[in-house]
Amino acid sequence: MVLAGLKKLPVELSAVVSMTDDGGSSGVLRDELVVLPPGDVRQCLVALAQSSQMLRDLFNYRYLSGGLKGHSFGNQTYCGGHCPFGGSTRRPASDREGR
């Protein structure tokens, strides 16, 4: 990933991240929680992190079974921090459409 390579340079780095990912965990979270899909941001945070490989693996970990199957820990963490502190107050589209 480009960001992972650039963070090694002696510059102050920032990134503009398009949040258009709509597959898998990101799409479900976008629809259920009415948030921007977190997958692209999660990948950038992992790439820019000055942390251990263990922390990176944790944020990229995907649950293998149960109700969270396929969801990444990092996406859940992002949404868990986002929703109480400025997340959308709109109802999900499925609620508005009478489903």
C-alpha contacts under 8 A as a table, 3 or more apart, distances in Angstrom:
res1	aa1	res2	aa2	distance
1	M	4	A	5.52
1	M	5	G	6.77
1	M	47	A	7.29
2	V	5	G	5.31
2	V	6	L	6.18
3	L	6	L	5.00
3	L	7	K	6.07
3	L	44	C	7.08
3	L	47	A	5.99
3	L	48	L	6.36
4	A	7	K	5.55
4	A	8	K	7.37
4	A	47	A	4.78
4	A	48	L	5.89
5	G	8	K	5.83
5	G	9	L	7.79
6	L	9	L	5.56
6	L	13	L	7.68
7	K	10	P	7.74
7	K	11	V	7.71
7	K	13	L	6.81
7	K	48	L	6.35
17	V	40	D	6.97
17	V	41	V	6.56
17	V	44	C	7.90
18	S	40	D	7.23
19	M	36	L	6.37
19	M	37	P	5.86
19	M	38	P	6.98
19	M	39	G	7.77
19	M	40	D	6.04
19	M	41	V	7.15
20	T	36	L	7.79
20	T	37	P	6.59
20	T	40	D	7.87
21	D	26	S	6.45
21	D	27	G	7.03
21	D	37	P	5.93
21	D	38	P	7.78
21	D	39	G	6.53
21	D	40	D	6.62
22	D	26	S	5.65
22	D	27	G	4.15
22	D	28	V	7.91
22	D	30	R	7.66
22	D	37	P	6.55
23	G	26	S	5.87
23	G	27	G	4.94
23	G	28	V	7.77
24	G	27	G	5.54
24	G	28	V	6.48
24	G	70	G	7.04
24	G	71	H	7.42
25	S	28	V	5.25
25	S	29	L	6.12
25	S	39	G	7.70
25	S	70	G	6.31
25	S	71	H	4.74
25	S	72	S	6.87
25	S	75	N	7.44
26	S	29	L	5.20
26	S	30	R	5.95
26	S	37	P	4.74
26	S	38	P	5.75
26	S	39	G	5.54
26	S	71	H	7.98
26	S	75	N	7.18
27	G	30	R	5.02
27	G	31	D	6.21
27	G	37	P	6.27
28	V	31	D	5.24
28	V	32	E	5.94
29	L	32	E	5.11
29	L	33	L	5.50
29	L	34	V	7.20
29	L	35	V	6.99
29	L	37	P	6.73
29	L	79	C	7.93
30	R	33	L	5.69
30	R	34	V	5.02
30	R	35	V	4.84
30	R	36	L	5.66
30	R	37	P	5.10
30	R	38	P	7.95
31	D	34	V	5.32
31	D	35	V	7.43
31	D	92	P	6.35
31	D	93	A	7.29
32	E	92	P	6.12
33	L	83	C	7.90
33	L	88	S	7.67
33	L	92	P	6.73
34	V	88	S	6.08
34	V	90	R	7.00
34	V	91	R	7.20
34	V	92	P	5.63
35	V	38	P	7.94
35	V	79	C	7.76
35	V	83	C	7.92
35	V	87	G	6.70
35	V	88	S	6.31
37	P	40	D	7.46
38	P	41	V	5.43
38	P	42	R	6.04
38	P	75	N	5.70
38	P	78	Y	6.79
38	P	79	C	7.41
39	G	42	R	5.09
39	G	43	Q	6.27
39	G	75	N	6.18
40	D	43	Q	5.18
40	D	44	C	6.36
41	V	44	C	5.10
41	V	45	L	6.14
42	R	45	L	5.14
42	R	46	V	6.15
42	R	59	F	7.63
42	R	74	G	6.14
42	R	75	N	6.51
42	R	78	Y	7.43
43	Q	46	V	5.15
43	Q	47	A	6.15
44	C	47	A	4.97
44	C	48	L	6.11
45	L	48	L	5.18
45	L	49	A	5.88
46	V	49	A	5.22
46	V	56	R	5.77
46	V	59	F	7.19
49	A	56	R	7.91
51	S	55	L	6.40
51	S	56	R	7.20
52	S	55	L	5.43
52	S	56	R	6.63
53	Q	56	R	5.01
53	Q	57	D	6.06
54	M	57	D	5.06
54	M	58	L	6.14
55	L	58	L	4.95
55	L	59	F	6.34
56	R	59	F	5.28
56	R	60	N	6.27
57	D	60	N	5.10
57	D	61	Y	5.86
58	L	61	Y	5.07
58	L	73	F	6.69
58	L	74	G	7.35
59	F	72	S	6.85
59	F	73	F	5.30
59	F	74	G	4.10
59	F	75	N	7.73
60	N	72	S	5.92
60	N	73	F	6.52
60	N	74	G	6.11
61	Y	72	S	5.35
61	Y	73	F	5.66
61	Y	74	G	7.47
62	R	69	K	7.11
62	R	70	G	5.42
62	R	71	H	5.28
62	R	72	S	4.15
62	R	73	F	6.23
63	Y	66	G	7.82
63	Y	68	L	5.93
63	Y	69	K	4.76
63	Y	70	G	5.44
63	Y	71	H	5.79
63	Y	72	S	6.40
63	Y	73	F	7.44
64	L	68	L	7.79
64	L	69	K	4.98
64	L	70	G	6.29
65	S	68	L	6.68
65	S	69	K	4.49
65	S	70	G	7.67
66	G	69	K	5.36
68	L	71	H	5.42
71	H	75	N	7.07
71	H	76	Q	7.34
72	S	75	N	5.31
72	S	76	Q	6.46
73	F	76	Q	5.15
73	F	77	T	6.13
74	G	77	T	4.99
74	G	78	Y	6.07
75	N	78	Y	5.11
75	N	79	C	6.21
76	Q	79	C	5.24
76	Q	80	G	5.91
77	T	80	G	4.95
77	T	81	G	6.24
78	Y	81	G	5.36
78	Y	82	H	5.99
79	C	82	H	4.83
79	C	83	C	5.81
80	G	83	C	5.95
80	G	84	P	7.23
81	G	84	P	6.38
81	G	85	F	6.71
82	H	85	F	5.41
82	H	86	G	6.31
82	H	87	G	5.41
83	C	86	G	5.93
83	C	87	G	3.83
83	C	88	S	6.80
84	P	87	G	6.12
91	R	95	D	6.25
91	R	96	R	6.69
92	P	95	D	5.45
92	P	96	R	6.62
93	A	96	R	5.02
93	A	97	E	6.10
94	S	97	E	5.23
94	S	98	G	6.50
94	S	99	R	5.34
95	D	98	G	5.35
95	D	99	R	5.83
96	R	99	R	7.64
